[in-house]
Amino acid sequence: MDIFETVSSALSAILANRMRSFLTILGIVIGVTSVILLIAVVSGLQTFITGQIQGLGSNLLFVIPGRIGGARSPGGVQANRLVYTDATALRVKLAGEADVSAAIQRNATLKFGNKLDRGVAVFGVEANYPAIISLKITGGRFFRLSEQQSARKVAVIGQTVKTNLFGEGQALGKTIDVAGLKYSVIGILGPRGAVFGIDLDNAIYIPFSSAERQFGIDRLNTIYISAKIAEQVKNVQNKATSILSKRLSEDEFSVQSQEQVLSTISQITGVLTLALGGIAAISLIVGGIGIMNIMLVSVTERTREIGLRKAVGARSSDIRNQFLIEAVILSGLGGIIGIILGIGFALIIGSFFTTTVPWWSILLSFGFSMAVGVIFGVTPAIRAAKLNPIQALRYE
């Protein structure tokens, strides 16, 4: 019995029980779809964040509270001892080598007339902030150093804030309420998009001094350092570490380069990909068990057929191969349908935030689905091949 005849027999058996075959492959379809979709979301997240950070420029360094992977307080949270005087020390001692900008953040509700925008990210930054991180202004301007020093109530708003509060109307020159205080809108940011459902355009930037006074903040979220020469980034990083070490311990701050931040992000998203992909792969295993159960039932139902085929000369290997091919066809078909659905859902979700379907996720999903068919199809195939033809013919 040649391979083509074996495949033809397997397909005939599958088509003879269409509903059962469909229900059998459903677990594989769900598993493959889940694996591709979850990997697409995590990969898209990594791509987006990487693009955002690379867009800031290769000269950028980030000073953040605590040490990545370092010791934590008994409560499990790293204490934040980073203050504005640290940014001042860096600015003075790195003069001529790098620009420095401090930043703090709080969430607040914004009002304009009877319109509200809740959960807006309010960033208190310095006047040189746009130049350091390449922040784009599409309308108006950013606040000046004199406005920062005098704690003026001026604001630069994101696209979502503009839409929520002003719609298609004019925003520049209008006065908005930021957590109870009035601010004049002097600038509008360019669109930045969303990541994992977090709208980066639902943000507002106000002078650091204004935010510090209004919210009573005395701890910094981040200090940005931009080296004037790209080749000096490592040297500036070492100097910044040395400057901050005079007041803070090594567990109380981290000076991260762009490469280190991207490496950390890759590690985090890598773990997420493995974890989420592993969870989704459980569906594939469940689907494989379903295939094995159905194939075992099929062997029982077709006992007389198997006995008859053996009686007229079919070899045990022919019977084994047919049942194994049936299992592989079912899992392969489920894999193909799952890949199509996974890519389709990824494209739909991609209209809301970035998704990326890596080619390896398609090969991995399909290969795993085929392996499931082989692994879980072996037992029923061997059982069918071992049936005694005389006993099989007598089976009722």
Residue pairs with C-beta under 8 A, 6 or more apart in sequence:
1 314
1 315
1 318
3 321
6 318
6 321
6 322
6 325
7 325
7 329
9 322
10 322
10 323
10 325
10 326
10 329
11 329
13 298
13 302
13 322
13 326
14 21
14 326
14 329
14 330
15 21
17 298
20 294
21 330
23 290
24 290
24 291
24 294
24 330
25 287
25 291
25 330
25 331
25 333
25 334
25 337
26 287
26 290
26 334
27 283
27 284
27 286
27 287
27 288
27 289
27 290
27 291
27 334
28 284
28 287
28 288
28 291
28 330
28 331
28 334
28 335
28 338
28 369
28 372
29 287
29 334
29 337
29 338
29 341
30 283
30 287
30 338
31 280
31 281
31 282
31 283
31 284
31 285
31 286
31 287
31 338
31 369
32 284
32 334
32 335
32 337
32 338
32 339
32 341
32 342
32 365
32 366
32 368
32 369
33 338
33 339
33 341
33 342
33 345
34 280
34 283
34 342
35 277
35 280
35 281
35 284
35 338
35 342
35 361
35 364
35 365
35 368
36 338
36 339
36 342
36 343
36 346
36 357
36 361
36 362
36 365
37 280
37 342
37 345
37 346
37 349
38 273
38 276
38 277
38 279
38 280
39 273
39 276
39 277
39 357
39 358
39 361
40 342
40 343
40 346
40 349
40 355
40 356
40 357
40 358
40 361
41 196
41 346
41 349
41 355
42 269
42 272
42 273
42 276
43 269
43 273
43 355
43 356
43 357
43 358
43 361
44 350
44 353
44 354
44 355
44 356
45 195
45 196
45 269
45 353
45 354
46 265
46 266
46 269
46 356
47 354
47 356
48 193
48 195
48 353
48 354
49 195
49 265
50 262
50 265
52 192
52 195
53 258
53 261
53 262
53 265
54 258
54 262
55 134
56 133
56 134
56 258
57 133
57 134
57 226
57 258
58 230
58 233
58 258
59 226
59 227
59 228
59 229
59 230
59 233
60 132
60 133
60 224
60 225
60 226
60 227
60 257
60 258
61 98
61 224
61 225
61 226
61 227
61 233
61 236
61 237
61 240
61 255
61 256
61 257
61 258
62 222
62 223
62 224
62 225
62 255
62 256
62 261
63 82
63 86
63 90
63 222
63 223
63 224
63 225
63 240
63 244
63 253
63 254
63 255
63 256
64 82
64 221
64 222
64 253
64 254
64 256
65 78
65 79
65 80
65 81
65 82
65 219
65 220
65 221
65 252
65 253
66 72
66 78
66 79
66 80
66 251
66 252
66 253
66 254
67 78
67 250
67 251
67 252
67 253
67 254
68 254
68 256
68 264
70 78
70 250
70 251
70 254
71 78
71 251
72 78
73 79
78 251
78 252
79 252
80 219
80 220
81 219
81 248
81 252
81 253
82 219
82 220
82 223
82 248
82 252
82 253
83 218
83 219
83 220
84 102
84 208
84 212
84 218
84 220
86 220
86 223
86 244
86 247
86 248
86 253
87 100
87 101
87 102
87 220
87 223
89 243
89 244
89 247
90 98
90 100
90 223
90 225
90 240
90 243
90 244
91 99
91 100
93 239
93 243
94 100
94 225
94 236
94 239
94 240
94 243
96 228
97 227
97 228
97 229
97 232
97 235
97 236
97 239
98 225
98 226
98 227
98 228
98 232
98 236
98 240
99 128
99 131
99 132
99 225
99 226
99 228
100 223
100 224
100 225
100 226
101 125
101 126
101 128
101 129
101 132
101 133
101 223
101 224
101 226
102 125
102 126
102 208
102 220
102 222
102 223
102 224
103 123
103 124
103 125
103 126
103 129
103 208
103 220
103 221
103 222
103 223
103 224
104 123
104 124
104 125
104 208
104 211
104 212
104 215
104 217
104 219
104 220
104 221
105 121
105 122
105 123
105 124
105 221
106 122
106 124
106 179
106 211
106 215
106 217
107 119
107 120
107 121
107 122
108 120
108 122
108 178
108 179
109 116
109 117
109 118
109 119
109 120
109 179
110 116
110 117
110 120
110 161
110 164
110 165
110 176
110 177
110 178
110 204
111 117
111 165
111 176
111 177
112 165
112 166
112 174
112 175
112 176
112 177
115 164
115 165
116 164
117 160
117 161
117 164
117 165
117 202
119 202
120 161
120 202
120 203
120 204
121 202
121 203
121 204
122 178
122 179
122 203
122 204
122 206
122 211
122 215
123 203
123 204
123 205
123 206
123 211
124 206
124 207
124 208
124 209
124 210
124 211
124 212
124 215
124 217
125 205
125 206
125 207
125 208
126 148
126 207
126 208
127 142
127 143
127 144
127 145
127 147
127 148
127 207
128 145
129 135
129 142
129 205
129 224
130 136
130 137
130 142
131 226
132 224
132 226
133 224
133 226
135 142
135 189
135 205
136 189
136 190
137 156
137 187
137 188
137 189
137 190
138 188
138 189
138 190
139 171
139 172
139 187
139 188
140 156
140 172
140 185
140 186
140 187
140 188
141 186
141 187
142 156
142 186
142 187
142 205
143 152
143 154
143 156
143 186
143 187
143 206
143 207
147 154
147 207
148 207
148 208
148 209
148 210
149 209
150 209
151 207
151 209
151 210
151 213
152 207
152 210
153 181
153 182
153 183
153 184
153 206
153 210
154 183
154 184
154 185
154 186
154 206
154 207
154 210
155 176
155 178
155 183
155 184
155 185
155 186
155 187
155 204
155 205
155 206
156 185
156 186
156 187
156 188
156 189
156 204
156 205
156 206
157 165
157 171
157 176
157 185
157 187
157 188
157 189
157 203
157 204
157 205
158 188
158 189
158 192
158 200
158 201
158 202
158 203
158 204
159 188
159 189
159 190
159 191
159 192
159 201
160 199
160 201
160 202
160 203
161 201
161 202
161 203
161 204
162 171
162 188
164 202
165 171
165 176
166 174
171 185
171 188
172 185
172 186
172 187
172 188
173 184
173 185
173 186
174 184
174 185
175 182
175 183
175 184
175 185
176 182
176 183
176 185
177 183
178 204
178 206
178 214
179 214
179 215
181 214
183 204
183 206
183 210
189 201
189 203
189 205
191 201
192 200
192 201
193 200
193 201
193 353
193 354
194 200
194 201
194 352
194 353
195 353
195 354
196 353
197 352
197 353
211 217
212 218
225 236
225 240
225 255
227 233
227 236
233 257
234 257
237 255
237 257
240 255
241 255
244 253
244 255
256 264
281 368
284 368
284 369
284 372
285 372
287 331
287 334
287 369
287 372
288 331
288 372
288 373
288 375
288 376
289 376
291 327
291 330
291 331
291 372
291 373
291 376
291 377
292 327
292 376
292 377
292 379
292 380
295 323
295 326
295 327
295 376
295 377
295 380
295 381
296 379
296 380
296 383
298 323
298 326
298 380
299 306
299 323
299 380
299 383
299 384
299 387
302 384
303 387
303 392
303 395
304 392
304 393
304 395
306 319
306 384
306 387
306 389
306 392
307 387
307 388
307 389
307 390
307 391
307 392
307 393
307 394
307 395
308 389
308 392
308 393
309 318
309 319
310 316
310 319
310 387
310 389
310 392
311 389
311 393
316 385
316 386
317 385
319 381
319 384
319 385
319 387
320 381
320 382
320 384
320 385
321 381
322 381
322 384
323 377
323 380
323 381
323 384
323 385
324 374
324 377
324 378
324 381
326 377
327 373
327 374
327 376
327 377
327 380
327 381
328 370
328 373
328 374
328 377
329 373
330 373
331 369
331 370
331 372
331 373
331 374
331 376
331 377
332 366
332 369
332 370
332 373
334 369
335 365
335 366
335 368
335 369
335 370
336 366
338 365
338 369
339 362
339 365
339 366
342 357
342 365
343 357
343 362
346 355
346 357
347 355
349 355
